[in-house]
Amino acid sequence: MNEQLKAILEVLIFMSQDPLTMKKIKEVLGEVPEEEINAALEALRQDYSPADRGIQIIQSGGGYIFTTKPEHDQWVRRFLQVEKKTKLSSAALETLSIIAYHQPITQAEIAAIRGVDSTYSVKTLLQKKLIKIVGRKKAPGNPLVYRTTEKFLQYFGLNSLDDLPKEEEIRKILEEEKQTVS
């Protein structure tokens, strides 16, 4: 294993303000074969995986980032004296899940699924940069079309939209939750 390549990748992940994508890595390391990069990334992730380490490298938002391990969360929050995340209202979460599962989608389509006006929730999600406007639908009135953003993936710790729970998984979780409540 090329220890120098591991060290370079470690510093690039550390310095990157956004998840470090393979595209960015290749821009910096142009001549290094992707197989070597992947092997070094995996070795680096293993270096940070032991239980006695406080941080780890994970894939999120389409790239690699350093995160604190979940078991140390309470101390990190105490140190920073901030809440873990800005909470979203249940209406905003419902709107966001509809967008995530039905994107690209218009505000009228969101309202039709929710059964209520979603203007405020959409505005909130746009302000938090969890969704974005990606164009207009070729329909009467040319309504705006919305999609989730990379920040959405980061916020929920997803690497891609394929990581969203499938309908069967959600149904199973809800059934298990229902049984524990009963």
N, C-alpha and C positions, 0 to 999 in steps of 0.2 A: 504494500500500500504506500502510495506517495504521501508522506507526512506533510510535505510542503503544500501540496494541493489541499489537504484537509485544513491546514492553517489558513490558507487563502480563502477557502470557502467559509470558514468560521468567521473571519473578519468581515467578509462581504455580507453575510447574514446579519452580523452584529451591527454593521454600519447602515444597512438598508432600512429606510423608513417605512417601506411597504414590503410585503412578502417578496422574497428574492426568487424570481422566476428563472426557469432554465434559459429563457431567451436572454435575460439580463446577464446570467452567468456566461453564456456563450459570447455575448458582446465583449465581456471583459477578458475571457480566457480563450477566445477564438480558436486557437490551434489545438486545444486539448479535446480529445475524443469524448463524446457524450457518455460512453460506457465507463470511462475513467472517472468522470465527474459524478455519475450516479453511484459508483462504488465508493468514492470518497465521501459523498453525502451520507450514504448508509453507514459507513464506518464512523463518521462524525456523530450521527444520531445515536449510534450504539455507545459512543464515548459518554454521552450525556444521559443515558438511560438508567444507570445504576441508582438504587434507592437513596444513596447518600449524596446525590447531586440535587441541588435546589432548582435548577433550570433544565429545560429540555429544548430540543429542536423538533418542531412539528411542521406538517404541511397544512397550510391554511390559505385561503384566498388565491389559490393557484401557484403558491410558492412556499418558501421555507422561512420560518420565523423562530426566534427565541421566545419562549414563554416560561413563566414560573410553573412549577408543578402544582396541581390542584390542592395537594395536601398542605401546602404552605400558604394558601390563600388568606387565611385569617391574619397572619402576620404581615403579609404584604399590604392588606387593606389597613391594618392598624398603622403601619409605617407611613403610608400615603395619606391616611386620614380622609379617604374618599370612599364613596359607595362603589360597589363592584361595577355596576353599569347603570346608565340612565335607563330607568324602567320605561317600557312602552305600555300604554293603556291597552286594555283588552280589545278595544275597537281597532287600535292601530295594529296590534298583533294579528287580529283576524284579517284585516285588510292586507297586511304584509304576506300572510300565508296564502291568501287568494292570489295575489300577484305572483308569488313564488311558484305556485303550482299551475297557474293558467297563463303565464306570460308568453308573449306580449299581450297586454290587456288594456282596455280603455276604462275610464272612470265609470261610464254607464254600465259596462259589463260587470265591474266590481259591485256597483250598487245593485244590479239585478241579482247577483249571487248572494250578497249580504241581506238584501231586502230593505236597506236603509241608505240614506245619502252618506257618502264616504269622503266628501270634499275635505273636511278637516283632517281626517286620518291620512289621506294622500298628501296633503300639504305638510303635515308633521313628518311623514316618512321622507319626503323630498328634502326638508330642512335638515334632517339627520343624515341625509345622503345614503339611505338604505335602498332607495329606488331612484330611477332616473327616467327622464323623458327620452324616448328613442325615435320619435317621429310622429307621424299622423297616419291614421287609418283611412284607407280609401273607402269612405262611407259618408252618408249625408252629414254635413257639418265638419267633416275632417277632424274627428276627435283625436286628442293626444293619446299616445300609446306609452305604457309604462313597463319597465323591467326592473329586476333587482340589480344591485351593483356589487362590485368586489367588496365594498365595505359590509354589505349584507352577509357575504360569505365569512368574512373575518369576525363579524359580530356574533355569529352563531357557530363559529369554529368549523366551518365546512370548507372542503377543498374545492368542490364543484357542486352544481345543482344536482348532480347524480347522487350526492350524499344525503339529500333530503329523504326523510322516511317515506316508504311506499305506503299506499292506502292500507294494505294488509297489516303492515307493522303498526300503523296508527290504530287500526281497529283492535288488534290484539292488546296493545297497551291500554286502550280505553276499557276493554273487557276486564283485564286484570285489575285495573284501578277500581272499576265498579264492584268487583268481587271483594276487594279489600275493604271497601266502604260498607258493604252489606253486612 
